[in-house]
Amino acid sequence: MSPRVAILTLSLAALAATPASAVEFGAAPEAPTAEREPGVVVAVHGSTYVLELGSEPAIGVGTVLQVYRRLPSARGLAAYRDASLWWEVGRLSVSSVDGGIATATQVAGPPVPLPAGLDESGAPAERVQVGDSVRTTGAVTDRRPRSRVVFPVADLFAPEAVRPNDDGAEALARWARGVKAIEGPVEVRVRTRLRELGVAAPDVNRSVSAARDAAAGPVPGEPVTPVIDLDAPSVAPREPPPPRVVHVVEPGGDGVETYQYLDPVTLAQRRAEAVADVVAATAGLDRSAVLVTVVPLPELTAHEDAPGYEGGGDSVWILAGGLEWEEPAPPKPKVEPAPAKREPAGDRKRRPFERIPRDGEVS
């Protein structure tokens, strides 16, 4: 063996001796010291299943889960028959997750029929049962995105007004004409900035993200810095000021003039109700099905003026489970009828039986 071949052989042997090098060269990595705890089905309500997720990772709305059932031990003396026998009995799709508890629906049965004679419990083999174990696949099926429509309050309402002005009503009507379908739950939320709640500084990444994403928004395939208030609240909840309605009466020449002022939260609620009336009529929903909420927030020291990002003023959010919207066709111009042509009295043709009146005769 030549010296060069011997050195290469010793180098490869040294690399193969370490776990990191084994992984790098394609060998199987070492098994983890602690096995993660699987999830388990704890309740069944018709077609809905309630799961305890255990330590299963990467579970969100739409995640596909594999469900396994432990079968009775097979007969025999071979050593491998002492191990637990698990069989896949179906797959679930997660519909909601909160605090380690998930709800899901079954989307598939067992890929391979259960062997005859092994299911001694009597439970249907094609249906998930309480006590079955759950493992995540990491795959995601249907994930219905929630839609959000944002209107600046200043574009819809005049100061201290609870009904949209002419421009605001036209903007809401133009948006409503483009709505093709809307799914619940539907919520109208007004975010109002109050001096009573103090001043909050914006997130550090707000300027970077707003400059990167304005005005076309995130580009698929490129990294996007998350922005506070684009998909998440920016500040902790604070107690709003007490509700008040102030009526001011001033004597006038012919009587009295009355002015009514609302506290900011009540004013925002009235505005949200006005927008909810339009949304309910557009979606064909009962007005009581549209939730109206107000979120009081402190003022911002600075903000980026970019569409979709939280600004310094009040805003109206329309939240829906799904929204199909298309740019409405421009309204057709009104065609005014052509004015009728009038012939001069002296030049018109005389009709039959018409005669020229005599002098002094009144026709």
C-alpha positions as CSV (number, residue, x, y, z in Angstrom):
1,M,0.0,0.0,0.0
2,S,1.4,3.3,-1.0
3,P,1.8,6.1,1.7
4,R,-0.8,8.3,-0.1
5,V,-3.4,5.5,0.0
6,A,-2.6,4.7,3.7
7,I,-3.1,8.4,4.7
8,L,-6.4,8.6,2.9
9,T,-7.6,5.4,4.5
10,L,-6.7,6.7,8.0
11,S,-8.4,10.0,7.4
12,L,-11.7,8.3,6.3
13,A,-11.6,6.1,9.3
14,A,-11.1,9.1,11.6
15,L,-14.1,10.9,10.0
16,A,-16.3,7.9,10.3
17,A,-15.6,7.6,14.0
18,T,-17.5,10.7,14.9
19,P,-21.3,11.0,14.7
20,A,-21.2,14.4,13.0
21,S,-19.0,13.0,10.2
22,A,-21.3,9.9,9.9
23,V,-24.3,12.2,9.3
24,E,-22.3,14.2,6.8
25,F,-21.4,11.1,4.8
26,G,-25.0,9.9,4.7
27,A,-25.0,7.4,7.6
28,A,-28.0,7.3,10.0
29,P,-27.8,9.7,12.9
30,E,-27.9,8.6,16.5
31,A,-31.3,8.0,18.0
32,P,-32.6,10.7,20.3
33,T,-32.3,9.9,24.0
34,A,-35.9,10.8,24.8
35,E,-38.8,9.8,22.6
36,R,-41.5,12.4,22.1
37,E,-44.9,11.7,23.6
38,P,-47.6,11.0,21.0
39,G,-51.0,12.7,21.0
40,V,-54.1,10.8,21.9
41,V,-57.8,11.0,21.0
42,V,-59.7,11.9,24.1
43,A,-63.2,12.6,22.9
44,V,-65.5,12.0,19.8
45,H,-68.4,14.2,19.0
46,G,-70.0,13.0,15.8
47,S,-67.5,13.7,13.0
48,T,-65.3,15.9,15.3
49,Y,-62.4,14.6,17.3
50,V,-60.8,16.2,20.4
51,L,-57.1,15.5,20.7
52,E,-54.4,16.0,23.4
53,L,-51.3,16.7,21.3
54,G,-48.7,15.6,23.8
55,S,-45.2,16.7,22.5
56,E,-46.0,16.4,18.8
57,P,-44.4,19.3,17.0
58,A,-45.5,21.5,14.0
59,I,-49.3,21.1,14.5
60,G,-51.5,24.0,13.2
61,V,-54.7,24.5,11.5
62,G,-54.8,22.2,8.5
63,T,-52.1,19.8,9.7
64,V,-52.5,16.2,8.7
65,L,-52.2,13.7,11.6
66,Q,-51.7,9.9,11.4
67,V,-53.8,7.9,13.8
68,Y,-52.5,4.5,15.1
69,R,-54.1,1.8,17.2
70,R,-52.3,-0.8,19.3
71,L,-53.4,-4.3,18.3
72,P,-53.4,-7.3,20.6
73,S,-50.1,-9.1,20.8
74,A,-49.7,-11.9,18.3
75,R,-49.1,-15.5,19.5
76,G,-45.7,-17.0,19.3
77,L,-42.4,-17.4,20.9
78,A,-40.2,-15.2,18.6
79,A,-38.5,-12.2,20.4
80,Y,-40.0,-9.6,18.0
81,R,-43.5,-10.6,19.0
82,D,-42.9,-9.0,22.4
83,A,-42.9,-5.5,20.8
84,S,-46.1,-3.5,20.5
85,L,-47.9,-3.8,17.2
86,W,-49.4,-0.5,15.9
87,W,-51.6,-0.1,12.8
88,E,-52.6,3.0,11.0
89,V,-56.4,3.4,11.2
90,G,-56.9,6.8,9.5
91,R,-55.8,10.4,9.1
92,L,-57.2,13.6,10.7
93,S,-57.1,17.2,9.6
94,V,-56.8,19.8,12.4
95,S,-59.4,22.5,12.4
96,S,-58.3,24.4,15.5
97,V,-55.5,24.3,18.1
98,D,-55.3,26.0,21.5
99,G,-53.2,25.1,24.5
100,G,-52.1,21.6,23.5
101,I,-55.7,20.7,22.6
102,A,-56.9,20.3,19.0
103,T,-60.1,19.5,17.2
104,A,-60.0,17.6,14.0
105,T,-62.0,15.8,11.4
106,Q,-61.2,12.4,9.7
107,V,-60.2,12.8,6.1
108,A,-59.0,9.2,5.3
109,G,-59.4,5.7,6.6
110,P,-56.7,3.0,7.0
111,P,-54.4,2.8,4.0
112,V,-54.2,-1.0,4.4
113,P,-57.2,-3.0,5.8
114,L,-56.7,-4.3,9.3
115,P,-55.6,-7.9,9.3
116,A,-58.4,-10.4,10.1
117,G,-58.3,-11.7,13.7
118,L,-56.2,-8.9,15.1
119,D,-59.0,-6.5,16.0
120,E,-60.4,-8.1,19.1
121,S,-61.9,-4.9,20.5
122,G,-64.9,-5.0,18.2
123,A,-64.6,-1.3,17.3
124,P,-64.9,-0.4,13.6
125,A,-61.4,-0.5,12.2
126,E,-62.1,2.2,9.6
127,R,-63.1,4.8,12.2
128,V,-60.9,6.6,14.7
129,Q,-61.7,5.8,18.4
130,V,-61.0,7.2,21.8
131,G,-57.5,6.1,23.0
132,D,-55.9,5.9,19.5
133,S,-52.5,7.5,19.3
134,V,-51.7,10.5,17.0
135,R,-48.6,11.4,15.2
136,T,-48.0,14.5,13.1
137,T,-47.0,14.1,9.4
138,G,-45.9,17.7,8.9
139,A,-48.1,17.9,5.9
140,V,-50.8,20.6,5.6
141,T,-54.1,20.3,3.7
142,D,-56.7,23.0,3.3
143,R,-56.0,26.2,5.3
144,R,-58.7,28.8,4.8
145,P,-57.1,32.2,5.1
146,R,-59.0,34.9,7.0
147,S,-59.5,38.0,5.1
148,R,-59.2,41.6,6.3
149,V,-60.4,44.8,4.7
150,V,-59.0,48.1,6.0
151,F,-60.6,51.5,5.7
152,P,-59.1,54.6,7.3
153,V,-61.8,56.2,9.4
154,A,-60.9,59.7,8.1
155,D,-61.9,58.5,4.6
156,L,-65.3,57.3,5.7
157,F,-66.5,59.7,8.4
158,A,-66.5,63.4,9.1
159,P,-65.2,64.4,12.6
160,E,-67.6,63.5,15.3
161,A,-70.0,61.9,12.7
162,V,-71.5,58.4,13.3
163,R,-72.7,57.9,9.7
164,P,-70.4,57.8,6.6
165,N,-70.3,61.0,4.6
166,D,-71.0,61.1,0.9
167,D,-67.4,60.1,-0.1
168,G,-67.3,57.4,2.5
169,A,-70.7,56.0,1.5
170,E,-69.5,55.9,-2.1
171,A,-66.3,54.1,-1.1
172,L,-68.2,51.5,0.8
173,A,-70.7,51.0,-2.0
174,R,-67.8,50.7,-4.5
175,W,-66.1,48.0,-2.4
176,A,-69.5,46.2,-1.8
177,R,-70.0,46.0,-5.6
178,G,-66.8,44.0,-6.0
179,V,-67.7,41.4,-3.3
180,K,-68.5,38.1,-5.0
181,A,-68.7,35.9,-1.9
182,I,-68.0,36.3,1.9
183,E,-67.9,33.7,4.6
184,G,-68.3,33.9,8.3
185,P,-67.5,34.6,10.9
186,V,-67.7,38.3,10.0
187,E,-66.5,41.1,12.3
188,V,-66.3,44.8,12.0
189,R,-63.6,46.2,14.2
190,V,-62.7,49.9,14.8
191,R,-59.2,50.6,16.1
192,T,-59.1,54.0,17.7
193,R,-56.1,55.9,19.0
194,L,-56.8,57.6,22.4
195,R,-54.6,60.1,24.2
196,E,-56.0,58.9,27.5
197,L,-54.1,55.6,27.0
198,G,-50.7,57.3,26.6
199,V,-48.2,57.0,23.8
200,A,-46.6,53.8,22.5
201,A,-43.4,53.4,20.4
202,P,-43.7,51.4,17.2
203,D,-41.8,48.2,16.7
204,V,-38.2,48.5,15.5
205,N,-38.9,46.4,12.4
206,R,-41.9,48.5,11.4
207,S,-39.9,50.9,9.3
208,V,-37.9,48.1,7.6
209,S,-40.9,46.1,6.8
210,A,-43.1,48.9,5.6
211,A,-40.4,50.2,3.3
212,R,-39.7,46.7,1.9
213,D,-43.4,45.7,1.4
214,A,-45.0,49.0,0.3
215,A,-46.8,49.3,-1.9
216,A,-47.0,46.0,-3.7
217,G,-46.8,43.9,-0.5
218,P,-44.7,40.8,0.1
219,V,-43.3,39.1,-3.0
220,P,-43.6,35.2,-3.0
221,G,-40.2,33.6,-2.5
222,E,-38.6,36.6,-0.8
223,P,-38.2,36.9,3.0
224,V,-40.5,39.3,4.6
225,T,-39.9,40.9,8.0
226,P,-43.0,40.5,10.2
227,V,-44.7,43.8,11.0
228,I,-46.5,44.5,14.2
229,D,-50.2,45.4,13.5
230,L,-50.1,43.7,10.1
231,D,-51.1,40.4,11.6
232,A,-50.7,40.9,15.4
233,P,-51.6,43.5,18.0
234,S,-48.9,46.0,18.8
235,V,-49.5,46.8,22.5
236,A,-50.9,45.2,25.6
237,P,-54.6,45.8,26.4
238,R,-55.3,48.9,28.5
239,E,-58.4,50.1,30.2
240,P,-60.4,52.5,28.0
241,P,-61.8,55.8,29.4
242,P,-65.3,55.8,30.9
243,P,-68.3,56.2,28.5
244,R,-69.8,59.6,28.4
245,V,-72.4,61.4,26.2
246,V,-72.3,65.3,26.4
247,H,-75.3,67.4,25.2
248,V,-74.6,71.1,24.7
249,V,-77.6,73.4,24.4
250,E,-77.1,77.0,23.1
251,P,-80.0,79.5,22.8
252,G,-80.6,80.7,19.3
253,G,-82.7,83.3,17.6
254,D,-85.7,81.0,16.9
255,G,-85.1,78.5,19.7
256,V,-82.2,76.4,20.9
257,E,-79.4,74.5,19.2
258,T,-78.3,71.2,20.6
259,Y,-74.9,69.5,20.1
260,Q,-74.1,65.9,21.1
261,Y,-70.6,64.7,21.8
262,L,-69.7,61.0,22.4
263,D,-66.7,59.6,24.1
264,P,-64.2,58.1,21.7
265,V,-65.1,54.4,22.3
266,T,-68.8,55.0,21.9
267,L,-68.2,57.0,18.8
268,A,-66.1,54.2,17.4
269,Q,-68.8,51.7,18.2
270,R,-71.5,53.7,16.4
271,R,-69.2,53.9,13.4
272,A,-68.6,50.2,13.4
273,E,-72.3,49.6,13.5
274,A,-72.8,51.8,10.5
275,V,-70.2,49.8,8.5
276,A,-71.7,46.5,9.8
277,D,-75.0,47.5,8.3
278,V,-73.4,47.8,4.9
279,V,-71.5,44.5,5.3
280,A,-74.6,42.6,6.4
281,A,-76.6,43.9,3.4
282,T,-73.7,43.1,1.0
283,A,-73.3,39.5,2.3
284,G,-77.0,38.8,2.7
285,L,-76.5,38.1,6.4
286,D,-78.6,38.9,9.4
287,R,-77.4,42.0,11.1
288,S,-77.0,40.2,14.4
289,A,-74.6,37.8,12.7
290,V,-72.0,40.5,12.2
291,L,-69.9,41.1,15.4
292,V,-69.0,44.7,16.2
293,T,-65.9,45.4,18.4
294,V,-63.8,48.4,19.4
295,V,-60.1,48.2,20.2
296,P,-58.8,51.3,22.0
297,L,-55.1,51.8,21.5
298,P,-52.5,54.4,22.6
299,E,-51.2,56.9,20.2
300,L,-48.0,56.1,18.2
301,T,-44.9,58.2,18.3
302,A,-44.1,57.5,14.6
303,H,-45.5,55.2,11.9
304,E,-45.0,54.4,8.3
305,D,-47.5,55.5,5.7
306,A,-47.9,52.2,3.9
307,P,-51.1,50.5,2.8
308,G,-52.1,47.7,5.1
309,Y,-49.8,48.7,7.9
310,E,-51.1,50.3,11.1
311,G,-50.9,54.1,10.9
312,G,-51.3,56.8,13.4
313,G,-55.1,57.3,12.8
314,D,-58.2,55.3,13.4
315,S,-59.0,52.4,11.1
316,V,-62.0,50.2,10.3
317,W,-61.3,46.5,9.9
318,I,-63.7,44.1,8.2
319,L,-62.7,40.5,9.2
320,A,-64.2,37.5,7.5
321,G,-63.5,33.8,7.2
322,G,-63.1,34.1,3.5
323,L,-63.6,36.8,0.9
324,E,-63.8,36.8,-2.9
325,W,-63.5,40.2,-4.3
326,E,-63.0,41.5,-7.9
327,E,-62.4,45.0,-9.1
328,P,-65.9,46.2,-10.0
329,A,-66.6,47.4,-13.5
330,P,-66.6,51.2,-13.9
331,P,-70.1,52.6,-13.9
332,K,-71.4,53.3,-17.4
333,P,-71.7,57.0,-18.2
334,K,-75.2,58.3,-18.2
335,V,-76.5,58.9,-21.6
336,E,-78.6,62.1,-21.7
337,P,-81.4,62.2,-24.2
338,A,-80.9,64.6,-27.1
339,P,-82.9,67.7,-26.8
340,A,-86.0,67.9,-29.1
341,K,-85.6,70.2,-32.0
342,R,-88.0,73.1,-32.1
343,E,-88.8,74.7,-35.3
344,P,-89.3,78.5,-35.3
345,A,-92.9,79.6,-35.3
346,G,-92.6,81.7,-38.4
347,D,-91.0,79.0,-40.5
348,R,-93.0,76.0,-39.5
349,K,-95.3,74.4,-42.0
350,R,-99.0,75.2,-41.5
351,R,-101.2,72.3,-40.6
352,P,-104.5,71.6,-42.5
353,F,-107.4,73.8,-41.4
354,E,-105.1,76.4,-40.1
355,R,-105.7,79.9,-41.4
356,I,-104.2,83.3,-41.0
357,P,-106.3,85.3,-38.5
358,R,-107.9,88.5,-39.7
359,D,-107.0,91.8,-38.3
360,G,-108.4,92.2,-34.8
361,E,-109.4,88.6,-34.7
362,V,-108.1,86.5,-31.8
363,S,-107.2,83.0,-32.7
